[in-house]
């Protein structure tokens, strides 16, 4: 089912929109009129075969327009066992991806679809997926899509020899889009509390998706890969996350990512703008694993000292739980002052790292 709707701009909105409420009402009260009131669905296929009267076999079908119609009919039939009514089904053979994208774009009109939705959902993440594939990683936009591949296809993804050092030994070289976006928001965007508490807001169709994935963000795989590598290294080598065993660091993985990029941005690279404008400046750092390991470890020292500070203890008590602390409090002005104080305490080591980083450029 996921594959069938993979190229659709939107997933099913259930009955939250006026159009979908109308679909349900027509199916319930006047199914004979459904054909006249509905635009039908458009299915793009790589090929098709006529098997006989009223029977067609579709190859690699994808519903590019009509997710709302299809799911409304499915919901109605499940609840009522009633399949009365008819609709138009348009089947288009288009094995060229650009042609399929154009069909998707111009066929969507029933529910309001913004141009930015079309661009971001179709082009940005497809571009990232293609770029990461060239690096040996599978960018998983839809959950479970890697597992549907054959073993031989899965084995084609072996990662990058240097970048793999940041990952657990048993890593499948699958980068889940949700995890990568969450890491980007925490690190590059410097919004760890939001990334921790409500990551869904930053996913496609989320309320804050356009805050990040706008015209200022270039479709460069490194903008998603590098924060993800930091997060995975923190879990693998520094024992952050649920498997780490530390009573507080189990909640602090995304916070670690944010502090790492704060140190890198302000103290080591002294970037004028943010990393979104020119992510290329990060590549020499991440391809120098030995140097970056030291930056990651100094970040761990800063985070550890931060978590041991009595001011932070008091703030955790105010938050009532560690979960609340990392989802609401950890990046407020008072906590940022403590973070910057702990960073200054490691000034000598950070200065040495800065000199080494300068030699890379």
C-alpha positions in Angstrom: 0.0 0.0 0.0 2.8 2.4 0.8 4.4 1.8 -2.6 1.1 2.5 -4.4 0.9 6.0 -2.8 4.6 6.7 -2.9 4.4 9.3 -5.7 1.3 11.0 -4.3 1.8 14.5 -3.1 -0.2 13.9 0.1 -1.1 11.0 2.3 -4.7 10.5 3.3 -6.0 13.5 5.3 -8.9 11.3 6.6 -12.0 13.5 6.9 -10.4 16.7 8.0 -11.0 18.6 4.7 -14.2 19.8 3.1 -13.5 17.7 0.0 -13.1 14.5 2.0 -16.2 15.1 4.1 -18.1 15.6 0.8 -16.7 12.3 -0.5 -17.9 10.5 2.5 -21.4 12.1 2.4 -21.9 11.3 -1.3 -20.9 7.7 -0.8 -23.3 7.4 2.2 -26.3 9.2 0.8 -26.1 9.3 -3.0 -23.5 6.8 -4.4 -25.0 7.0 -7.8 -23.8 10.6 -8.1 -20.2 9.8 -7.0 -19.1 9.5 -10.6 -20.3 13.0 -11.5 -19.0 14.7 -8.3 -15.5 13.2 -8.3 -12.5 13.6 -10.5 -11.6 10.0 -10.1 -8.1 8.7 -9.6 -4.9 8.7 -11.8 -2.7 5.7 -11.8 0.8 5.8 -13.4 2.2 2.4 -14.4 5.4 1.2 -16.0 3.3 -1.1 -18.2 -0.1 -2.8 -18.3 -1.7 -5.9 -19.9 -5.3 -6.5 -20.8 -6.2 -9.9 -19.4 -9.8 -10.1 -20.6 -13.1 -8.3 -20.4 -12.8 -5.6 -17.7 -9.5 -7.0 -16.4 -6.2 -5.1 -16.6 -2.9 -6.1 -15.0 -0.9 -3.1 -13.9 2.9 -3.1 -13.5 4.4 -1.0 -10.8 1.2 1.0 -10.2 1.3 4.3 -8.3 -1.7 6.4 -7.5 -0.4 9.9 -8.2 -3.8 11.6 -7.8 -6.6 10.3 -5.8 -5.3 9.2 -2.4 -8.2 11.0 -0.8 -10.8 9.3 -3.1 -9.2 5.8 -2.8 -8.9 5.9 1.0 -12.4 7.4 1.4 -13.8 4.5 -0.7 -11.8 2.0 1.3 -12.9 3.5 4.6 -16.6 3.5 3.5 -16.5 -0.1 2.2 -14.9 -1.4 5.4 -17.5 0.3 7.6 -20.6 -0.4 5.5 -19.6 -3.4 3.2 -21.3 -1.3 0.5 -19.5 -0.8 -2.9 -22.3 1.0 -4.8 -21.2 3.8 -7.0 -18.6 4.2 -9.8 -15.8 6.5 -10.7 -13.3 7.4 -13.4 -9.9 5.7 -13.3 -7.2 7.1 -15.6 -4.3 4.7 -16.3 -1.2 6.3 -17.8 1.9 4.4 -18.9 4.9 6.6 -18.0 8.2 4.9 -17.2 10.1 8.2 -17.3 10.5 9.7 -13.9 10.3 13.3 -15.1 7.1 12.6 -17.0 5.7 10.9 -13.8 6.6 14.0 -11.8 4.8 16.2 -14.3 1.7 14.1 -14.2 1.7 14.2 -10.4 2.1 17.9 -10.4 -0.6 18.8 -12.8 -3.2 16.2 -11.8 -3.4 17.4 -8.2 -6.2 19.8 -7.7 -8.9 18.4 -5.5 -7.4 19.4 -2.2 -5.2 22.5 -2.1 -1.6 21.7 -2.8 1.0 24.5 -2.5 3.7 24.7 -5.0 6.2 24.4 -2.2 4.7 21.1 -1.2 5.1 19.8 -4.7 8.8 20.9 -4.9 9.8 19.9 -1.4 8.0 16.5 -1.2 9.0 15.4 -4.7 12.3 17.0 -5.6 14.2 17.8 -2.4 14.0 14.3 -0.7 14.4 12.5 -4.0 17.5 14.5 -4.7 18.9 13.7 -1.2 18.0 10.0 -1.8 19.9 10.0 -5.1 23.0 11.7 -3.6 23.1 9.5 -0.6 22.8 6.4 -2.9 26.0 7.6 -4.6 27.7 7.7 -1.2 26.5 4.1 -0.5 23.6 4.9 1.9 19.9 4.3 1.5 17.7 7.3 2.4 14.5 5.7 3.7 11.7 8.1 3.1 8.9 5.5 3.7 9.2 3.2 6.7 10.2 -0.3 5.8 11.1 0.4 2.2 14.6 -0.9 2.5 13.4 -4.2 3.9 11.3 -4.8 0.8 14.5 -4.9 -1.3 16.2 -8.2 -2.1 19.3 -9.1 -0.2 21.4 -8.5 -3.3 19.9 -5.0 -3.7 20.5 -4.3 0.0 24.1 -5.4 -0.2 24.7 -2.6 -2.8 24.6 -0.1 0.0 27.9 -0.3 1.8 28.4 3.3 2.9 31.5 5.4 2.8 34.7 4.1 4.3 35.3 7.3 6.3 31.7 8.1 7.3 31.1 4.5 8.4 33.5 5.2 11.3 30.8 7.3 12.9 28.3 4.5 12.7 27.8 1.3 14.7 29.4 -1.8 13.2 26.0 -3.4 12.6 24.5 -0.3 10.9 22.6 -1.3 7.7 23.7 1.9 5.9 20.1 3.0 6.0 19.4 6.6 7.0 15.8 7.0 8.1 14.6 10.4 6.9 12.8 11.1 10.2 16.0 10.6 12.2 18.1 12.7 9.7 15.6 15.6 9.8 15.4 15.4 13.6 19.2 15.7 13.8 19.3 18.5 11.3 16.8 20.5 13.3 18.8 19.9 16.5 22.2 20.6 15.1 22.1 22.9 12.0 18.9 24.7 13.1 20.0 24.8 16.8 16.5 23.8 17.9 17.1 20.7 20.1 14.1 21.1 22.3 11.7 21.1 19.4 13.5 18.3 17.6 13.2 16.2 20.8 9.7 17.1 21.8 7.9 17.2 18.5 9.9 15.9 15.5 6.7 15.2 13.5 6.3 19.0 13.1 9.3 19.0 10.8 8.4 16.1 8.6 6.6 16.6 5.3 3.1 18.0 6.0 4.2 19.0 9.5 3.4 22.5 10.7 7.0 23.5 10.8 8.3 21.7 7.7 8.5 24.9 5.7 10.5 26.6 8.5 13.4 24.3 7.5 12.7 23.1 4.0 12.4 26.4 2.3 14.0 28.2 -0.6 17.1 28.9 1.5 17.9 25.2 1.9 20.0 23.6 -0.8 19.4 20.0 -1.6 22.8 18.9 -0.4 23.0 15.5 1.2 25.6 16.7 3.7 23.1 19.0 5.4 21.3 15.8 6.5 24.1 13.3 6.7 26.5 15.2 9.0 24.1 15.9 11.9 23.0 12.2 11.6 26.6 11.0 11.9 27.1 13.1 15.0 24.0 11.6 16.6 25.0 8.0 15.7 28.6 8.6 17.0 27.2 9.9 20.3 25.2 6.7 20.7 27.9 4.4 19.5 31.0 5.7 21.2 29.9 8.1 23.9 26.9 6.0 25.3 24.1 8.5 24.7 20.6 7.3 24.1 18.5 4.6 25.7 21.2 1.9 25.4 23.9 4.0 27.0 22.9 3.4 30.6 23.5 7.0 31.8 20.5 8.2 33.7 20.5 11.6 32.1 22.5 11.2 28.8 19.8 8.7 27.7 17.7 11.8 27.0 20.5 14.0 25.8 21.4 12.7 22.3 19.9 15.6 20.3 21.2 18.1 22.9 24.6 16.7 22.3 24.2 17.3 18.5 23.2 20.9 19.2 26.2 21.5 21.5 28.6 20.0 18.9 27.4 22.3 16.2 27.5 25.2 18.6 31.1 24.6 19.3 31.9 24.0 15.7 30.0 27.0 14.5 31.1 29.6 17.1 34.5 28.4 18.2 36.2 26.3 15.6 35.0 27.5 12.2 33.8 30.9 13.4 31.2 30.8 10.6 29.7 34.2 9.7 26.3 32.8 8.7 24.9 29.4 9.3 25.8 26.1 7.8 22.8 26.0 5.5 24.4 28.6 3.2 27.6 26.6 2.6 27.6 23.2 4.1 30.8 22.4 2.1 32.9 23.9 4.8 31.9 21.0 7.1 33.2 18.3 4.7 36.9 18.6 5.6 36.0 18.2 9.3 33.9 15.1 8.8 36.3 13.5 6.4 39.1 14.0 9.0 37.7 11.4 11.4 40.7 11.6 13.8 40.2 15.4 14.3 36.5 15.2 14.4 36.6 12.5 17.1 38.4 15.0 19.3 35.8 17.6 18.6 33.1 15.1 19.4 34.8 14.1 22.6 35.3 17.7 23.8 31.6 18.1 23.2 31.0 15.2 25.5 33.1 16.8 28.2 31.1 20.1 27.8 27.8 18.2 28.0 28.9 16.1 31.0 30.0 19.2 33.0 26.8 20.9 32.0 24.7 18.1 33.4 26.7 18.1 36.6 26.2 21.8 37.2 24.0 22.7 40.2 22.1 25.3 38.2 21.1 22.6 35.7 20.1 20.4 38.6 17.8 23.1 39.8 16.3 23.6 36.3 15.7 19.8 36.0 13.8 20.0 39.3 11.7 22.8 38.0 11.0 20.9 34.9 9.8 18.0 37.1 11.2 15.3 34.8 14.3 14.9 32.6 12.0 14.4 29.6 10.4 17.8 30.3 13.8 19.3 30.8 15.1 18.3 27.4 11.9 19.0 25.6 11.3 22.5 27.0 14.1 23.9 29.2 17.5 22.8 28.1 18.0 25.5 25.4 16.5 28.5 27.3 18.6 31.6 27.9 19.7 30.5 31.4 20.8 27.1 30.2 22.6 28.6 27.2 24.7 30.7 29.5 25.7 27.6 31.4 26.6 25.8 28.1 28.7 28.7 26.9 30.5 28.8 30.3 31.4 25.1 30.0 32.6 25.7 26.5 34.9 28.5 27.7 36.3 26.2 30.3 37.7 23.9 27.5 39.1 26.9 25.6 42.7 25.6 25.4 41.7 22.3 23.8 39.2 24.0 21.5 41.8 26.5 20.4 44.2 23.6 19.5 41.4 21.9 17.5 40.7 25.2 15.7 44.3 25.4 14.6 44.2 21.8 13.3 40.9 22.5 11.5 42.3 25.6 9.8 45.1 23.5 8.3 42.4 21.4 6.5 41.2 24.3 4.4 
